[in-house]
């Protein structure tokens, strides 16, 4: 990697560092997940402190360091926060997108712009779209990109064509009667169809029950494969 470089990046997370600095976790277009320090950003006269916040898409100049990169310049490309922070449901969905992206990025190779482009597109969609469905579409498509999308029609174990009535993350998604493992959820096949439509960017008009059931299934599949909870998704259930 070069000693300095420019990239597009969306702010994923921030935390204070030292007396006046802040660490900015960036999901970049071409360099994967980057942790960078913004020096003096917490001072009142910082030249770009207000830009380095959640839901901001940036053009950044970064210098490579031993443990952390250093942000030397940051220009706002898009700011998605105005509509999100005033709507609790949209805000929590957007936080879940960022947190899930950070977890998924550990397996995301550098020079693969998919995750960055998917996050920024989803933050844009969250301005107007149904927040739960926009989030679930992001999760399903990101899981497919990572290689562990749930099976939503054929049985994940024997490939028997659906529709099926059971779902279990450990089995790989939908399960037929013969392959259904203990503890599998009994689901409405139309819920699985709704998720399939989201995963393939097709319009869908589920009932509220199907939407909520689909969200629980997508969340369960994501967290089972990550082997950890996504706290923002837990908040959405409250």
BAVOVEX-753110 format. One record per residue (C-alpha): residue number from 1; residue in three letters; x, y, z. Coordinates in steps of 0.5 Angstrom, whole numbers, padded with zeros to 4 digits, always signed. Layout:
<atoms>
- n res X Y Z
- NUM ALA X Y Z;
...
</atoms>
This chain:
<atoms>
- n res X Y Z
- 1 UNK +0000 +0000 +0000;
- 2 UNK +0002 +0007 -0002;
- 3 UNK +0004 +0012 +0004;
- 4 UNK -0001 +0016 +0002;
- 5 UNK -0008 +0015 -0002;
- 6 UNK -0015 +0018 -0003;
- 7 UNK -0021 +0014 -0003;
- 8 UNK -0028 +0015 -0002;
- 9 UNK -0031 +0012 +0005;
- 10 UNK -0037 +0012 +0009;
- 11 UNK -0036 +0013 +0017;
- 12 UNK -0038 +0007 +0020;
- 13 UNK -0036 +0009 +0027;
- 14 UNK -0032 +0014 +0032;
- 15 UNK -0029 +0014 +0038;
- 16 UNK -0025 +0019 +0042;
- 17 UNK -0017 +0018 +0042;
- 18 UNK -0013 +0022 +0047;
- 19 UNK -0015 +0029 +0049;
- 20 UNK -0017 +0032 +0043;
- 21 UNK -0016 +0026 +0037;
- 22 UNK -0022 +0022 +0035;
- 23 UNK -0021 +0015 +0031;
- 24 UNK -0026 +0014 +0025;
- 25 UNK -0027 +0007 +0023;
- 26 UNK -0028 +0008 +0015;
- 27 UNK -0031 +0003 +0010;
- 28 UNK -0027 +0005 +0004;
- 29 UNK -0029 +0004 -0003;
- 30 UNK -0022 +0001 -0005;
- 31 UNK -0018 -0001 +0001;
- 32 UNK -0023 -0004 +0005;
- 33 UNK -0024 -0003 +0013;
- 34 UNK -0019 +0003 +0015;
- 35 UNK -0018 +0005 +0022;
- 36 UNK -0016 +0013 +0022;
- 37 UNK -0014 +0018 +0027;
- 38 UNK -0017 +0025 +0026;
- 39 UNK -0012 +0029 +0030;
- 40 UNK -0015 +0035 +0034;
- 41 UNK -0022 +0034 +0031;
- 42 UNK -0025 +0035 +0038;
- 43 UNK -0022 +0042 +0038;
- 44 UNK -0027 +0048 +0037;
- 45 UNK -0023 +0050 +0031;
- 46 UNK -0022 +0044 +0028;
- 47 UNK -0023 +0044 +0020;
- 48 UNK -0026 +0038 +0019;
- 49 UNK -0029 +0035 +0025;
- 50 UNK -0037 +0036 +0023;
- 51 UNK -0035 +0032 +0017;
- 52 UNK -0033 +0026 +0021;
- 53 UNK -0039 +0023 +0023;
- 54 UNK -0044 +0018 +0022;
- 55 UNK -0048 +0017 +0016;
- 56 UNK -0043 +0022 +0012;
- 57 UNK -0040 +0019 +0005;
- 58 UNK -0033 +0023 +0004;
- 59 UNK -0027 +0024 +0000;
- 60 UNK -0021 +0023 +0004;
- 61 UNK -0014 +0023 +0004;
- 62 UNK -0010 +0018 +0008;
- 63 UNK -0003 +0017 +0011;
- 64 UNK -0001 +0010 +0012;
- 65 UNK +0001 +0009 +0020;
- 66 UNK +0004 +0003 +0024;
- 67 UNK -0003 +0002 +0027;
- 68 UNK -0007 +0007 +0025;
- 69 UNK -0008 +0011 +0018;
- 70 UNK -0008 +0019 +0019;
- 71 UNK -0014 +0023 +0016;
- 72 UNK -0011 +0029 +0013;
- 73 UNK -0017 +0032 +0009;
- 74 UNK -0024 +0030 +0008;
- 75 UNK -0029 +0033 +0004;
- 76 UNK -0037 +0031 +0004;
- 77 UNK -0039 +0028 -0002;
- 78 UNK -0046 +0026 +0001;
- 79 UNK -0050 +0027 +0008;
- 80 UNK -0055 +0022 +0009;
- 81 UNK -0056 +0024 +0017;
- 82 UNK -0061 +0029 +0016;
- 83 UNK -0067 +0025 +0015;
- 84 UNK -0065 +0019 +0019;
- 85 UNK -0063 +0022 +0026;
- 86 UNK -0070 +0025 +0026;
- 87 UNK -0074 +0018 +0025;
- 88 UNK -0072 +0013 +0030;
- 89 UNK -0074 +0007 +0026;
- 90 UNK -0070 +0010 +0020;
- 91 UNK -0064 +0011 +0025;
- 92 UNK -0064 +0005 +0028;
- 93 UNK -0064 +0001 +0021;
- 94 UNK -0058 +0006 +0019;
- 95 UNK -0054 +0004 +0025;
- 96 UNK -0056 -0003 +0024;
- 97 UNK -0053 -0003 +0016;
- 98 UNK -0047 +0001 +0019;
- 99 UNK -0045 -0004 +0024;
- 100 UNK -0047 -0010 +0020;
- 101 UNK -0042 -0007 +0015;
- 102 UNK -0037 -0007 +0020;
- 103 UNK -0037 -0014 +0021;
- 104 UNK -0038 -0016 +0014;
- 105 UNK -0032 -0012 +0012;
- 106 UNK -0027 -0017 +0016;
- 107 UNK -0028 -0022 +0010;
- 108 UNK -0029 -0017 +0005;
- 109 UNK -0022 -0016 +0001;
- 110 UNK -0019 -0010 -0001;
- 111 UNK -0021 -0007 -0008;
- 112 UNK -0028 -0010 -0008;
- 113 UNK -0032 -0004 -0008;
- 114 UNK -0039 -0008 -0007;
- 115 UNK -0040 -0007 +0001;
- 116 UNK -0038 +0001 +0000;
- 117 UNK -0043 +0002 -0006;
- 118 UNK -0048 -0003 -0002;
- 119 UNK -0048 +0001 +0004;
- 120 UNK -0048 +0008 +0001;
- 121 UNK -0054 +0006 -0004;
- 122 UNK -0058 +0003 +0003;
- 123 UNK -0057 +0010 +0006;
- 124 UNK -0060 +0013 +0001;
- 125 UNK -0066 +0009 +0000;
- 126 UNK -0067 +0009 +0008;
- 127 UNK -0069 +0017 +0006;
- 128 UNK -0076 +0014 +0004;
- 129 UNK -0076 +0007 +0003;
- 130 UNK -0079 +0002 +0009;
- 131 UNK -0073 +0002 +0013;
- 132 UNK -0074 -0005 +0015;
- 133 UNK -0075 -0008 +0008;
- 134 UNK -0069 -0003 +0006;
- 135 UNK -0065 -0006 +0012;
- 136 UNK -0067 -0013 +0010;
- 137 UNK -0065 -0013 +0003;
- 138 UNK -0058 -0010 +0005;
- 139 UNK -0057 -0016 +0009;
- 140 UNK -0059 -0021 +0004;
- 141 UNK -0055 -0018 -0001;
- 142 UNK -0049 -0017 +0003;
- 143 UNK -0049 -0025 +0006;
- 144 UNK -0050 -0027 -0002;
- 145 UNK -0044 -0023 -0003;
- 146 UNK -0040 -0026 +0003;
- 147 UNK -0042 -0033 +0000;
- 148 UNK -0047 -0035 +0006;
- 149 UNK -0054 -0033 +0003;
- 150 UNK -0060 -0037 +0006;
- 151 UNK -0064 -0042 +0001;
- 152 UNK -0071 -0039 +0001;
- 153 UNK -0074 -0043 -0004;
- 154 UNK -0071 -0050 -0005;
- 155 UNK -0069 -0054 +0001;
- 156 UNK -0062 -0052 +0004;
- 157 UNK -0060 -0059 +0005;
- 158 UNK -0063 -0064 -0001;
- 159 UNK -0065 -0058 -0006;
- 160 UNK -0072 -0061 -0006;
- 161 UNK -0076 -0055 -0009;
- 162 UNK -0081 -0051 -0005;
- 163 UNK -0084 -0048 -0002;
- 164 UNK -0083 -0050 +0005;
- 165 UNK -0085 -0049 +0012;
- 166 UNK -0079 -0049 +0016;
- 167 UNK -0073 -0045 +0017;
- 168 UNK -0066 -0046 +0021;
- 169 UNK -0060 -0042 +0020;
- 170 UNK -0055 -0048 +0021;
- 171 UNK -0059 -0052 +0016;
- 172 UNK -0057 -0046 +0011;
- 173 UNK -0064 -0043 +0011;
- 174 UNK -0071 -0047 +0008;
- 175 UNK -0072 -0054 +0010;
- 176 UNK -0076 -0059 +0007;
- 177 UNK -0080 -0064 +0012;
- 178 UNK -0075 -0069 +0012;
- 179 UNK -0069 -0065 +0013;
- 180 UNK -0072 -0060 +0018;
- 181 UNK -0067 -0060 +0024;
- 182 UNK -0070 -0060 +0031;
- 183 UNK -0071 -0052 +0033;
- 184 UNK -0073 -0050 +0026;
- 185 UNK -0078 -0044 +0026;
- 186 UNK -0085 -0046 +0023;
- 187 UNK -0085 -0040 +0017;
- 188 UNK -0090 -0038 +0012;
- 189 UNK -0088 -0040 +0005;
- 190 UNK -0090 -0033 +0003;
- 191 UNK -0085 -0030 +0008;
- 192 UNK -0079 -0034 +0005;
- 193 UNK -0082 -0031 -0002;
- 194 UNK -0082 -0024 +0000;
- 195 UNK -0075 -0025 +0003;
- 196 UNK -0073 -0028 -0004;
- 197 UNK -0076 -0022 -0008;
- 198 UNK -0072 -0017 -0003;
- 199 UNK -0065 -0021 -0004;
- 200 UNK -0066 -0020 -0012;
- 201 UNK -0068 -0013 -0012;
- 202 UNK -0075 -0014 -0014;
- 203 UNK -0082 -0011 -0011;
- 204 UNK -0085 -0014 -0006;
- 205 UNK -0091 -0012 -0002;
- 206 UNK -0092 -0017 +0005;
- 207 UNK -0097 -0016 +0010;
- 208 UNK -0094 -0013 +0017;
- 209 UNK -0093 -0020 +0020;
- 210 UNK -0089 -0023 +0014;
- 211 UNK -0085 -0017 +0014;
- 212 UNK -0083 -0018 +0021;
- 213 UNK -0082 -0025 +0021;
- 214 UNK -0078 -0024 +0015;
- 215 UNK -0074 -0019 +0019;
- 216 UNK -0073 -0024 +0024;
- 217 UNK -0071 -0030 +0020;
- 218 UNK -0065 -0025 +0016;
- 219 UNK -0063 -0023 +0023;
- 220 UNK -0062 -0030 +0025;
- 221 UNK -0058 -0032 +0019;
- 222 UNK -0054 -0026 +0019;
- 223 UNK -0052 -0027 +0027;
- 224 UNK -0051 -0035 +0027;
- 225 UNK -0046 -0034 +0021;
- 226 UNK -0043 -0028 +0024;
- 227 UNK -0043 -0032 +0031;
- 228 UNK -0044 -0026 +0035;
- 229 UNK -0050 -0021 +0036;
- 230 UNK -0051 -0014 +0032;
- 231 UNK -0053 -0009 +0038;
- 232 UNK -0057 -0005 +0033;
- 233 UNK -0061 -0011 +0031;
- 234 UNK -0063 -0012 +0038;
- 235 UNK -0065 -0005 +0039;
- 236 UNK -0070 -0006 +0033;
- 237 UNK -0073 -0011 +0037;
- 238 UNK -0075 -0007 +0043;
</atoms>
